[in-house]
């Protein structure tokens, strides 16, 4: 433990000394100083984590390998990596844990993948993939639960009618299950092959004349995390799918 604390102190000292020889803009403090990060043009991302009292170094090949894992997983949902149009990679710092966040725009869908860092050296927990609205906003993504939509109604008297409509053949190829979430809200689960395409069903429901005057809102199950701050890793962002 003493050795680890000494190594951490020396690493932080090197950060401070670097401030006198490099631009201060190259070393950034995230989340009120919880993390210090430095991105170099050739080496990768250096992180000093004051919450965990540890230091980490992530090379660009290492981060790109994680992006490859994201694309490989999404291929399992039927998406072709040749349809990938844009990717932004972020480092996320928070009291609850740090993560790599991959915001990927494909031709027709958007994906927001989170990889929380484990306690072991360079260790990562399992990738978590969430939907995001493709090209909708700039900046990092939080994502929303894939395969899930909520339909909020204007009056509880519409509940049975809308429920039966959504159970009909018209929607049967996309909707796997429906349950009553509250007195005014239905929860919809899509078949897995329609994961990351929740926006298409949302748009269709909102424009379907038979029930759209009964619907107050169709919304996603947004993922929210407490606090934290993002840093965009410029050297591995905006990558095309070209080798």
FENUR-V598315 format. One line per field, one symbol per residue. psi: psi as a letter, one per 30 degrees, with the letter a starting at -180 (. if undefined). burial: I if it has 9 or more other C-alpha atoms within 8 Angstrom, else O. A space follows every 50 residues. Layout:
psi->???
burial->???
This chain:
psi->eeeeeeeeeeeeeeeeefffflkfffjkklhhgekkkkklefebkkkjjf efhllkkjleeeeeeeeeeeeeefffggkkffgkekkkklkkklfflllk kjjkjaeflkkjkkjkkafljgkklkkkkllljkgellalkellkkgklk jklfkfffeeeeeeeffleefffekelkljeafgkkkkkllefgkggeee eeeeeffjeeffffkekkllikkkkkalkkkkjefglhkagk.
burial->OOOOIOOIOOIIOOIOOOIOOOOOOIIIIIIOOIIIIIIOOOOIIIIIII OOIIIIIIIIOOIIOOIOOIIOOIIOIOOOIOIIIIIIIIIIIIIOOIII IIIIIIOOIIIIIIIIIIOOOIOOOOIOIIIIIIOOOOOIOIIIIIIIII IIIIOOOIIOOIIOOIIOOOIIOOIIOIOOOOOIIIIIIIIOOIIIIIOO OIOOIIOOOOIIOIIIOIOIIOOOOOOIIIOIIOOIIOOOIOO
